[in-house]
Amino acid sequence: MRQGPVFVACVQAALLGLAFCASLLVGAADIPLPALLDALRGGDADVLLILREIRAPRALLALVIGAGLGMSGAALQALLRNPLAEPGVVGVSATGALGAVLAFYSGASARLALALPLGGLLGALAGTLVILRLTRGTGASLALILAGVALTTLASAGTSLVLSLAPNPYAAYEIIFWLMGSLADRSFTHFALAAPFIALGLLVLARAARDLDALALGEDTARSLGVDIARLKLRVVVGTALAVGPGVAVAGFIGFVGLLVPHAVRAFAGARPSLLLPQCALGGALVTLLADIGCRLVPANGELKLGILTALLGAPFFLYLLTRERGIRA
């Protein structure tokens, strides 16, 4: 049953607050709630150190990266008018990862702190532009999927080439584990590098929401209402690249959040982009934060990678959407 957007946003915000608190408590060494409250009042220095150096930056990164993935997925679905669109499916995350890997491999990241997020940003921007070019004039799911598969394959081949040319096995090993996607061992430095770009991307996408409302009525109707379609596409391209690229650069490949969240939120709050986009930012942050908590709880040799968990959850849902789009009931 659909609820009002304010109600849905309030529920999401409340759940997000609870998940954020849980993220501070759960880990290799669980922190009881009284110990957390005591540390925040200046008590146990060891607990405060864990919170400041490990748990807090990790939780904050999950919030901003998830928000970027959720909103960009909703914006791409509205722009392409295709429920299968999302940064990972259309190849944007793969090209963002390639850009970051190139910055890492070239040594630019060692010389310039901003090189890694900038590499991810430029890679994501290039991927989004290619997808829009290939799918121009068609909203067919098959064309979008084929273009996304081709772009992802090309970007993956480029990443594999970089791995094969790595100067030593330790560098290749580090790149492989980074590509799996994880928020473990991230610091406030990573948050400071990614958050400003992602926040700018969210702002760009939010400013495009009203025009996406008009586009939902069709391109001809949107033009009659004064919407510049070419400019709108460019704004969504730039916003998506800003919202996704830096997150990929600091956390690796985290797929399917941008696909799952818009569908889940749309079921409760409707499909109007101006209302859907900000709620998908909240939903994306919530899903990513919960998935990150789940990575710490799942028994594994070490910690389960976040990108693996989101793929395990998102891939079956994507297959369901694909069969539904083709009129097949699984």
LOLUM-798105 format. One record per residue: x, y, z of N, C-alpha, C in turn; residue in one letter. Coordinates in pm, whole numbers, padded with zeros to 5 digits, always signed. Example, Ala and Ser with C-alpha at 12.3 -4.5 7.8 and 13.67 -1.06 7.14 Angstrom:
! residues 2
+01319-00569+00780+01230-00450+00780+01320-00330+00780A;+01285-00225+00708+01367-00106+00714+01290+00003+00787S;
! end
This chain:
! residues 330
+00085-00119+00000+00000+00000+00000+00088+00124+00000M;+00055+00220-00084+00136+00340-00095+00104+00437+00018R;+00208+00499+00071+00195+00595+00178+00243+00731+00127Q;+00217+00834+00206+00263+00967+00170+00414+00974+00173G;+00473+01059+00089+00620+01069+00084+00682+01113+00215P;+00612+01200+00289+00666+01245+00418+00672+01129+00516V;+00567+01048+00519+00564+00932+00608+00676+00835+00574F;+00692+00805+00445+00795+00711+00402+00934+00765+00437V;+00956+00896+00415+01085+00955+00447+01113+00950+00597A;+01011+00973+00678+01029+00967+00823+01064+00826+00870C;+00997+00726+00812+01027+00587+00846+01171+00553+00806V;+01210+00595+00685+01346+00568+00639+01448+00636+00730Q;+01422+00761+00768+01515+00834+00853+01529+00767+00990A;+01416+00720+01045+01422+00651+01174+01501+00522+01165A;+01475+00443+01060+01550+00318+01041+01698+00346+01016L;+01725+00456+00945+01864+00491+00917+01938+00526+01046L;+01870+00598+01136+01932+00630+01264+01962+00506+01346G;+01867+00411+01348+01889+00286+01420+02003+00206+01358L;+02007+00200+01224+02113+00125+01156+02249+00189+01181A;+02254+00321+01185+02380+00391+01211+02432+00355+01350F;+02341+00355+01449+02381+00318+01585+02430+00173+01589C;+02357+00084+01517+02398-00057+01513+02535-00072+01449A;+02564+00008+01348+02693+00002+01281+02807+00039+01375S;+02780+00129+01469+02881+00167+01566+02905+00057+01670L;+02803-00027+01692+02810-00128+01797+02867-00261+01749L;+02841-00294+01620+02872-00428+01568+03008-00429+01500V;+03084-00534+01525+03214-00549+01460+03290-00667+01516G;+03420-00672+01486+03503-00781+01539+03499-00785+01690A;+03492-00668+01751+03474-00657+01896+03347-00577+01920A;+03238-00647+01954+03111-00579+01976+03121-00485+02095D;+03056-00370+02080+03057-00269+02186+02917-00262+02247I;+02900-00292+02375+02768-00279+02438+02722-00133+02436P;+02591-00115+02430+02536+00021+02424+02579+00108+02542L;+02579+00057+02667+02628+00142+02778+02772+00187+02759P;+02857+00098+02704+02997+00135+02680+03007+00243+02573A;+02920+00234+02470+02918+00336+02366+02880+00472+02423L;+02774+00476+02504+02729+00601+02564+02836+00658+02658L;+02903+00569+02732+03008+00614+02823+03126+00672+02745D;+03161+00610+02631+03271+00661+02549+03239+00796+02490A;+03114+00815+02449+03074+00944+02391+03076+01055+02495L;+03065+01017+02622+03074+01117+02730+03219+01139+02775R;+03314+01075+02704+03455+01093+02738+03507+00988+02831G;+03442+00871+02835+03483+00764+02925+03596+00679+02870G;+03565+00554+02834+03665+00457+02790+03737+00506+02664D;+03867+00530+02676+03946+00584+02564+03960+00482+02452A;+03969+00353+02487+03986+00249+02385+03861+00240+02296D;+03745+00242+02359+03619+00238+02283+03607+00362+02196V;+03643+00476+02250+03636+00601+02173+03729+00595+02053L;+03845+00533+02070+03940+00520+01958+03881+00431+01849L;+03818+00319+01888+03755+00231+01790+03646+00304+01713I;+03567+00381+01786+03459+00457+01721+03514+00559+01624L;+03615+00633+01666+03667+00743+01585+03746+00696+01465R;+03824+00592+01482+03915+00549+01376+03858+00441+01285E;+03760+00364+01332+03712+00249+01254+03563+00258+01224I;+03481+00262+01328+03336+00247+01309+03271+00371+01247R;+03301+00491+01299+03234+00612+01251+03263+00641+01103A;+03390+00642+01059+03414+00669+00915+03351+00564+00825P;+03349+00438+00871+03289+00332+00792+03139+00354+00777R;+03073+00388+00886+02928+00412+00880+02896+00534+00794A;+02974+00639+00807+02949+00760+00729+02972+00735+00580L;+03074+00658+00548+03099+00624+00408+02983+00542+00351L;+02930+00448+00430+02815+00370+00385+02697+00461+00355A;+02677+00563+00438+02566+00657+00416+02581+00732+00284L;+02697+00793+00262+02710+00878+00144+02719+00796+00016V;+02791+00682+00021+02801+00599-00099+02665+00540-00134I;+02592+00490-00034+02459+00436-00059+02363+00540-00112G;+02371+00662-00057+02284+00769-00106+02312+00799-00252A;+02439+00803-00290+02475+00827-00430+02426+00718-00522G;+02441+00592-00480+02396+00481-00563+02244+00480-00576L;+02173+00502-00465+02027+00500-00468+01968+00609-00556G;+02016+00732-00539+01960+00842-00617+01999+00833-00763M;+02122+00792-00793+02163+00783-00933+02086+00673-01004S;+02057+00562-00935+01975+00457-00995+01837+00507-01031G;+01774+00581-00939+01641+00635-00965+01644+00736-01080A;+01749+00818-01084+01759+00918-01191+01779+00852-01327A;+01862+00749-01335+01884+00679-01461+01757+00608-01508L;+01684+00548-01416+01558+00483-01453+01457+00584-01506Q;+01454+00702-01444+01362+00805-01492+01406+00862-01626A;+01535+00881-01643+01586+00939-01767+01565+00844-01885L;+01604+00719-01866+01593+00620-01973+01455+00557-01980L;+01370+00587-01879+01236+00529-01867+01243+00377-01881R;+01335+00323-01802+01361+00179-01807+01386+00131-01664N;+01307+00035-01615+01322-00010-01476+01446-00094-01452P;+01520-00130-01558+01640-00211-01542+01766-00127-01533L;+01753+00004-01545+01871+00090-01546+01923+00111-01404A;+02053+00107-01390+02123+00142-01266+02271+00150-01297E;+02350+00220-01216+02491+00242-01251+02569+00114-01278P;+02543+00006-01202+02617-00118-01224+02573-00191-01349G;+02441-00199-01370+02389-00273-01485+02429-00207-01616V;+02430-00075-01622+02463-00007-01747+02612+00017-01764V;+02695-00033-01672+02838-00028-01691+02910+00090-01630G;+02836+00180-01565+02900+00300-01510+02994+00266-01396V;+02952+00173-01309+03038+00135-01197+03165+00066-01246S;+03152-00017-01351+03270-00086-01405+03371+00012-01464A;+03321+00113-01535+03413+00212-01592+03471+00301-01483T;+03391+00328-01378+03445+00402-01265+03556+00325-01196G;+03536+00193-01181+03640+00110-01122+03765+00109-01208A;+03748+00102-01340+03864+00105-01430+03940+00236-01416L;+03867+00347-01408+03934+00476-01392+04014+00484-01263G;+03956+00430-01155+04028+00431-01027+04149+00339-01031A;+04133+00221-01094+04245+00128-01104+04359+00189-01186V;+04325+00259-01292+04429+00325-01372+04503+00430-01290L;+04428+00504-01208+04494+00604-01122+04585+00535-01021A;+04541+00419-00971+04622+00344-00876+04746+00286-00944F;+04727+00227-01063+04837+00160-01133+04943+00260-01181Y;+04897+00375-01227+04990+00474-01281+05075+00542-01174S;+05036+00524-01048+05107+00589-00940+05056+00728-00911G;+04952+00772-00984+04898+00907-00962+04840+00920-00822A;+04780+00812-00770+04719+00820-00639+04822+00840-00529S;+04946+00797-00554+05053+00817-00455+05104+00960-00456A;+05090+01025-00571+05140+01163-00583+05033+01266-00550R;+04904+01232-00571+04796+01327-00549+04682+01255-00479L;+04643+01305-00364+04540+01240-00285+04407+01231-00359A;+04378+01330-00444+04251+01334-00515+04252+01250-00643L;+04364+01191-00678+04373+01120-00806+04280+01000-00811A;+04267+00925-00700+04183+00806-00700+04036+00839-00720L;+03976+00930-00639+03836+00965-00665+03816+01035-00800P;+03914+01114-00843+03901+01177-00973+03905+01074-01085L;+03988+00971-01070+03992+00864-01170+03859+00791-01177G;+03802+00759-01060+03670+00696-01059+03564+00785-01118G;+03571+00914-01088+03474+01010-01141+03480+01017-01293L;+03601+01030-01349+03616+01040-01493+03575+00910-01563L;+03608+00797-01501+03566+00669-01558+03416+00653-01561G;+03349+00690-01452+03204+00682-01447+03139+00778-01546A;+03194+00898-01559+03142+00995-01655+03153+00942-01797L;+03268+00885-01832+03287+00830-01967+03189+00716-01993A;+03169+00629-01895+03076+00517-01912+02933+00564-01932G;+02891+00664-01855+02754+00714-01867+02731+00779-02002T;+02829+00854-02049+02817+00917-02181+02805+00812-02292L;+02882+00706-02282+02877+00599-02383+02740+00533-02383V;+02686+00504-02265+02555+00439-02255+02446+00528-02314I;+02448+00656-02282+02348+00747-02337+02359+00755-02489L;+02481+00751-02538+02501+00756-02683+02446+00631-02749R;+02473+00514-02692+02430+00388-02751+02281+00366-02743L;+02216+00421-02640+02072+00400-02622+01990+00520-02667T;+02051+00616-02734+01978+00734-02778+01871+00694-02880R;+01750+00742-02856+01641+00716-02949+01568+00586-02925G;+01608+00512-02821+01538+00389-02791+01529+00370-02640T;+01417+00320-02594+01401+00289-02452+01396+00140-02431G;+01433+00062-02533+01423-00083-02526+01518-00140-02422A;+01465-00232-02340+01547-00293-02236+01661-00371-02297S;+01636-00441-02409+01740-00522-02470+01857-00437-02515L;+01829-00321-02575+01938-00233-02620+02020-00184-02502A;+01952-00149-02393+02021-00101-02274+02108-00210-02214L;+02053-00330-02202+02127-00441-02142+02247-00478-02227I;+02229-00487-02359+02340-00522-02446+02450-00416-02441L;+02410-00289-02439+02509-00182-02430+02583-00190-02296A;+02507-00217-02188+02570-00229-02057+02664-00348-02049G;+02624-00461-02107+02711-00579-02108+02839-00551-02186V;+02824-00486-02301+02942-00455-02383+03036-00361-02309A;+02981-00258-02247+03065-00161-02177+03131-00224-02055L;+03054-00304-01979+03111-00371-01862+03221-00468-01903T;+03200-00540-02013+03302-00634-02061+03429-00560-02101T;+03411-00448-02171+03527-00369-02214+03603-00314-02093L;+03528-00261-01996+03593-00206-01877+03661-00316-01796A;+03596-00432-01787+03655-00544-01714+03782-00593-01783S;+03779-00593-01916+03899-00632-01990+04013-00534-01964A;+03980-00407-01960+04082-00307-01928+04138-00326-01788G;+04049-00356-01693+04094-00381-01557+04183-00506-01551T;+04145-00611-01624+04226-00733-01628+04363-00706-01690S;+04365-00621-01791+04492-00585-01854+04582-00514-01754L;+04524-00423-01677+04603-00354-01575+04658-00453-01473V;+04574-00551-01434+04619-00652-01339+04733-00736-01395L;+04723-00771-01523+04828-00853-01584+04958-00776-01599S;+04950-00643-01605+05070-00560-01619+05121-00508-01485L;+05056-00549-01375+05097-00502-01243+05244-00536-01218A;+05320-00443-01162+05464-00464-01146+05501-00576-01050P;+05412-00611-00957+05440-00721-00865+05309-00784-00822N;+05313-00910-00776+05188-00980-00741+05115-00915-00624P;+05186-00845-00538+05121-00782-00424+05030-00668-00470Y;+05074-00594-00572+04990-00487-00626+04865-00544-00690A;+04879-00654-00766+04762-00718-00828+04668-00772-00722A;+04724-00831-00618+04643-00885-00508+04563-00774-00441Y;+04624-00660-00420+04556-00547-00356+04443-00494-00445E;+04467-00485-00575+04364-00436-00667+04246-00532-00670I;+04272-00664-00673+04164-00762-00679+04074-00751-00556I;+04134-00744-00438+04053-00735-00316+03981-00601-00308F;+04042-00496-00360+03974-00366-00360+03852-00368-00452W;+03864-00437-00567+03754-00443-00662+03632-00517-00608L;+03650-00604-00509+03536-00676-00452+03441-00584-00376M;+03487-00468-00339+03402-00373-00269+03399-00396-00120G;+03442-00299-00044+03442-00312+00101+03458-00175+00164S;+03405-00162+00285+03423-00040+00363+03515-00064+00482L;+03571-00184+00492+03662-00215+00603+03790-00133+00590A;+03842-00093+00704+03970-00021+00712+03967+00114+00640D;+03850+00170+00623+03842+00304+00566+03848+00407+00679R;+03898+00524+00647+03919+00628+00749+03845+00754+00710S;+03857+00855+00795+03796+00984+00764+03862+01050+00644F;+03985+01009+00612+04049+01062+00490+03972+01017+00366T;+03934+00889+00362+03853+00839+00250+03718+00911+00245H;+03659+00932+00360+03530+01003+00365+03544+01146+00314F;+03651+01213+00356+03672+01352+00313+03698+01362+00163A;+03759+01258+00104+03785+01259-00039+03658+01236-00121L;+03573+01144-00074+03457+01105-00153+03334+01191-00128A;+03309+01229-00003+03183+01292+00034+03154+01422-00042A;+03250+01514-00059+03217+01638-00131+03170+01614-00274P;+03236+01523-00346+03196+01493-00484+03057+01428-00488F;+03034+01333-00396+02903+01266-00394+02793+01365-00358I;+02820+01453-00261+02721+01554-00224+02688+01645-00341A;+02790+01683-00418+02767+01765-00537+02684+01690-00640L;+02714+01560-00657+02636+01479-00750+02490+01469-00708G;+02465+01450-00579+02327+01445-00529+02254+01576-00555L;+02325+01687-00538+02264+01818-00562+02229+01835-00709L;+02319+01794-00798+02293+01804-00942+02172+01719-00982V;+02164+01598-00929+02051+01509-00960+01922+01564-00903L;+01927+01618-00782+01807+01673-00721+01753+01791-00801A;+01842+01872-00856+01800+01987-00935+01740+01944-01069R;+01769+01821-01112+01712+01771-01237+01578+01701-01215A;+01535+01685-01091+01417+01604-01061+01289+01660-01124A;+01272+01791-01120+01150+01850-01176+01139+01825-01326R;+01252+01836-01395+01250+01809-01539+01225+01661-01566D;+01271+01574-01478+01243+01432-01493+01094+01404-01474L;+01027+01483-01390+00881+01472-01377+00813+01493-01512D;+00858+01598-01581+00799+01628-01711+00835+01521-01814A;+00958+01468-01807+01002+01367-01902+00920+01239-01888L;+00868+01213-01769+00786+01094-01748+00661+01095-01835A;+00620+01212-01881+00503+01225-01969+00538+01208-02116L;+00668+01189-02147+00713+01175-02284+00799+01293-02325G;+00891+01269-02419+00984+01374-02459+00912+01491-02525E;+00812+01462-02609+00741+01571-02675+00669+01659-02574D;+00604+01597-02477+00535+01674-02374+00634+01754-02291T;+00748+01692-02259+00849+01762-02180+00902+01884-02255A;+00924+01868-02386+00971+01983-02465+00866+02094-02467R;+00738+02056-02476+00632+02157-02478+00623+02232-02346S;+00673+02169-02238+00674+02233-02107+00803+02311-02083L;+00887+02319-02185+01008+02400-02175+01132+02326-02128G;+01129+02193-02126+01244+02116-02081+01342+02096-02195V;+01467+02130-02172+01574+02106-02268+01623+01963-02246D;+01585+01870-02333+01615+01728-02314+01766+01703-02314I;+01836+01765-02407+01981+01744-02415+02050+01792-02287A;+02006+01907-02237+02066+01959-02114+02030+01871-01995R;+01908+01818-01993+01866+01729-01885+01951+01603-01884L;+01974+01544-02001+02058+01424-02008+02198+01452-01956K;+02252+01569-01994+02386+01604-01950+02391+01620-01798L;+02287+01683-01740+02284+01700-01595+02277+01566-01523R;+02198+01474-01575+02189+01342-01512+02321+01267-01529V;+02383+01281-01646+02513+01218-01671+02616+01267-01569V;+02627+01398-01557+02726+01456-01467+02693+01420-01322V;+02565+01430-01285+02524+01397-01149+02552+01252-01114G;+02523+01161-01208+02549+01019-01184+02698+00992-01169T;+02777+01052-01255+02922+01032-01246+02977+01084-01113A;+02928+01201-01070+02973+01257-00943+02928+01172-00825L;+02806+01118-00833+02750+01042-00721+02807+00902-00711A;+02851+00844-00823+02895+00704-00825+03047+00692-00826V;+03114+00770-00909+03257+00755-00930+03342+00761-00803G;+03328+00863-00720+03411+00869-00599+03384+00755-00502P;+03258+00708-00495+03227+00595-00409+03297+00469-00456G;+03298+00446-00587+03371+00332-00643+03520+00348-00616V;+03569+00470-00623+03711+00494-00605+03760+00460-00464A;+03678+00484-00362+03724+00461-00226+03676+00327-00169V;+03571+00268-00226+03516+00144-00169+03512+00028-00265A;+03550+00048-00392+03543-00060-00488+03404-00074-00547G;+03380-00188-00611+03254-00209-00686+03145-00258-00590F;+03039-00179-00576+02923-00216-00494+02801-00209-00585I;+02755-00323-00630+02652-00326-00733+02512-00345-00679G;+02415-00313-00765+02273-00344-00751+02198-00260-00647F;+02267-00177-00569+02195-00091-00475+02105+00006-00552V;+02159+00060-00663+02081+00152-00745+01967+00088-00819G;+01963-00045-00825+01852-00116-00887+01746-00153-00785L;+01788-00204-00670+01695-00250-00567+01616-00135-00505L;+01687-00029-00468+01626+00076-00387+01513+00149-00459V;+01530+00196-00584+01418+00267-00648+01291+00183-00658P;+01305+00053-00684+01186-00032-00693+01119-00048-00557H;+01199-00063-00453+01142-00078-00319+01072+00050-00274A;+01135+00164-00297+01076+00291-00254+00954+00325-00338V;+00962+00297-00468+00852+00327-00558+00724+00253-00519R;+00739+00133-00465+00623+00054-00426+00546+00119-00312A;+00615+00200-00231+00550+00263-00116+00514+00409-00139F;+00592+00479-00221+00575+00624-00232+00543+00673-00372A;+00527+00584-00470+00496+00627-00604+00620+00653-00688G;+00596+00693-00813+00704+00699-00910+00743+00841-00951A;+00686+00943-00890+00718+01080-00931+00863+01111-00896R;+00949+01140-00994+01092+01156-00968+01126+01262-00864P;+01054+01375-00861+01088+01480-00766+01070+01435-00622S;+00983+01339-00599+00965+01281-00466+01048+01155-00448L;+01069+01082-00556+01138+00954-00548+01287+00970-00525L;+01350+01066-00590+01495+01077-00583+01548+01099-00442L;+01497+01198-00367+01550+01214-00230+01521+01095-00141P;+01407+01029-00161+01377+00911-00080+01467+00793-00118Q;+01507+00786-00244+01600+00681-00285+01739+00707-00228C;+01774+00834-00205+01901+00864-00138+01899+00808+00003A;+01788+00829+00074+01774+00773+00210+01773+00621+00205L;+01697+00565+00110+01689+00420+00098+01822+00357+00062G;+01897+00420-00028+02027+00367-00066+02124+00368+00052G;+02120+00476+00129+02205+00483+00248+02169+00373+00347A;+02039+00350+00366+01993+00247+00460+02034+00107+00414L;+02011+00076+00287+02045-00057+00235+02195-00083+00243V;+02275+00016+00205+02421-00002+00208+02471-00019+00351T;+02415+00059+00442+02455+00047+00582+02417-00089+00640L;+02295-00137+00610+02252-00269+00658+02337-00380+00596L;+02369-00367+00467+02452-00467+00402+02592-00470+00463A;+02645-00353+00497+02777-00348+00560+02774-00414+00697D;+02666-00393+00772+02651-00461+00902+02643-00612+00880I;+02568-00653+00777+02557-00795+00746+02690-00859+00713G;+02779-00784+00646+02912-00838+00614+02989-00874+00740C;+02967-00800+00846+03039-00828+00971+02977-00944+01047R;+02849-00973+01021+02779-01078+01096+02787-01214+01028L;+02805-01216+00895+02810-01344+00824+02940-01416+00856V;+02932-01543+00901+03055-01618+00930+03137-01637+00803P;+03262-01598+00806+03349-01610+00688+03494-01610+00734A;+03583-01650+00643+03726-01643+00670+03769-01498+00651N;+03767-01422+00759+03780-01278+00748+03642-01218+00737G;+03632-01103+00678+03502-01036+00665+03451-01048+00522E;+03324-01080+00508+03263-01089+00376+03268-00953+00307L;+03301-00953+00179+03311-00828+00105+03172-00772+00074K;+03158-00641+00088+03029-00575+00068+02978-00594-00074L;+03067-00583-00174+03026-00599-00312+02971-00737-00342G;+03026-00838-00274+02978-00975-00293+02837-00989-00237I;+02813-00934-00118+02681-00946-00056+02574-00874-00136L;+02602-00752-00183+02502-00680-00261+02474-00749-00394T;+02576-00814-00452+02554-00889-00576+02467-01012-00551A;+02491-01081-00440+02410-01198-00407+02263-01161-00384L;+02240-01042-00330+02103-00996-00307+02041-00937-00434L;+02122-00865-00511+02067-00791-00624+02052-00868-00753G;+02141-00963-00779+02136-01035-00906+02006-01114-00924A;+01957-01188-00824+01827-01255-00844+01713-01158-00868P;+01716-01043-00802+01612-00942-00824+01619-00887-00966F;+01741-00867-01017+01756-00820-01154+01701-00922-01253F;+01730-01050-01230+01677-01154-01318+01525-01157-01315L;+01467-01136-01197+01321-01130-01186+01265-01013-01267Y;+01328-00896-01257+01282-00780-01332+01295-00804-01482L;+01404-00869-01523+01425-00895-01664+01318-00987-01720L;+01284-01094-01648+01180-01185-01695+01044-01116-01695T;+01020-01030-01596+00892-00959-01592+00878-00863-01710R;+00990-00796-01745+00988-00704-01858+00959-00779-01988E;+01001-00902-01997+00979-00980-02119+00843-01052-02116R;+00766-01029-02010+00633-01088-02002+00634-01233-01957G;+00748-01277-01896+00759-01414-01849+00745-01416-01698I;+00659-01498-01647+00642-01512-01505+00721-01635-01458R;+00827-01605-01378+00910-01717-01334+00831-01809-01242A;
! end
